[in-house]
């Protein structure tokens, strides 16, 4: 009997074991279905990240690559990269230029005075403007009166006003030839009409255009210097161009071009010319702006040359441009003089010095002093011909302007102005329908605004082109919220200065004027890069401003210069759409705009303040559902009929069965609209409900025993009719069969024993 009992126990255990295995086999399939749904909620987020990385990385690595060489070369520039490459152009210019001037008897007295007339940043001012601009014809008249030893220019001559832009600076080249310049250096805006045109100026001018630090594909593209002999004195004239050109002309115009360290380039050229010349003149387009790197400023260059013992017995004159600074009496440091005249031919500079350094002084000839002069007839003819061709295109009256719109440099580069607002608003309006996707907001660099518009007068197309003279095109790019933050930090990164008892930003061409759909709050007491504490973007669906979403991709409307990384906006770049030129966009806007909203001069878009007191806008949690649904329910109306009724039946059974009551079928027809919304760019706002629908299935895999919130799905798996041949229901028949066999065996044994 003992053996029989053990045998029966064995049979019972075996039956229970088989039953348990089948129960686990029945539960396992229910965990597979939800596991495939979870990844579907993650796809949109990974796509957004991948597109962002691609769009921001290309420009970031491109522009700095032009700057990196400049700082590295500074420490290694005595090397062979400079000497061999610059020797060829130097000897070419020096040998052709110097012999042409050898018609004077040398004068060995170092006390002899040298007079230089100089200009810089003419920016296309061919014609005179009473009270503002001397004009090229009067420049020639002044030169004839002064009879200077040399006539020189420090760059940015050809581009600036439409009158000169119309011919890509070629009319200005004619005027400069007629004035009789001896040399000029290359400014950053000499590249504004493209690299080929910048090279073409060498052929157009009958004097040398020089720069010692501009290279393309490893080769110097301009002669670094020229030797000009006048009155028996040999002048070694060396040119140098700001490395900021990498960000202060259109990047497409300088592909493959690098700008070497100014000090190293100039010093190397001076060493080569030493012993061949009697005096050094540096034509620098560097400027003295505090926003410029110190080692790229002309003031730094002048101080370093003054301290260089190799040239302590030489008088060094440094004629500057780029920052549009008026250095009325020059800056003297030992044997070195730095001078600059401002911009737009408001002044002509005059430097007088002796080779022994006993005299080294500078002064200005102002526009007011030339008011009664008669301009040169030959140059007047050049100017009048240019005006005739141009005026036929720009005489159209665009609108009657009731408000003075502020566009002067000291304002548009340091703060919000009503003209900047109007231009940005025009860009934003165009972007509502002009591009594939509606623009979220618009920005434009203050450095691209070059004139004001007077109030209470008719405004012509010519007036508008004076404001926007660069021919920039409106563009739209996609920018992540994170890079929007970086963009505004860069825009507000200029040094803080005090002017007229007020604290503000120093002039910076990269300061952004913005449209009415964006508000930026910044704190001047914070260091650069940490000043922006609030950015708000207008949401047209919510009809209110909302905080910047760092993870959202915004459609930013701007100009092609800024979009391509100009002014140092390397966080931008990437693929862009382009439209017409900005002057056309602005003119069209002004024809119908309500100008009364530009009467205020108070900052309402770029606002200085205190970060501690900032209260970000509160966004209602209800509004997204009420304001977004109308937009989405209207669109799916056409697609809901086939998609809403079919898809839930085949692919979203859990979602449709999840609805507690069958009488709420309208709710099921609305829910598919939410599942379609990701196709309409509102992924963030509708992903949450999608995840909620999928979440119950995911919860079932981890907590099957307690399915409180998922009654429908759990009860469907518990019904016996759902598992007729597999799963835990097979365990009982197997156990019963085993017991029956055991009983039969016992009966058999007992009978046999009897």
PyMOL commands that set and color helices and strands:
alter all, ss='L'
color gray80, all
select helices_A, chain A and resi 2-28+30-41+43-76+80-101+136-146+162-165+170-179+188-191+195-204+243-246+251-254+262-273+294-296+298-307+309-311+368-370+377-394+409-412+418-431+446-448+461-467+481-491+560-563+566-568+582-590+595-598+611-613+623-635+637-650+653-657+662-680+683-702+704-706+711-718+720-722+727-753
alter helices_A, ss='H'
color red, helices_A
select strands_A, chain A and resi 113-119+150-153+183-185+208-210+214-216+219-220+225-230+233-241+257-259+279-285+316-320+326-333+336-341+347-354+360-366+397-401+441-445+457-460+473-480+496-499+502-505+512-514+518-522+532-539+544-547+553-559+576-581+606-608
alter strands_A, ss='S'
color yellow, strands_A
deselect
rebuild
show_as cartoon
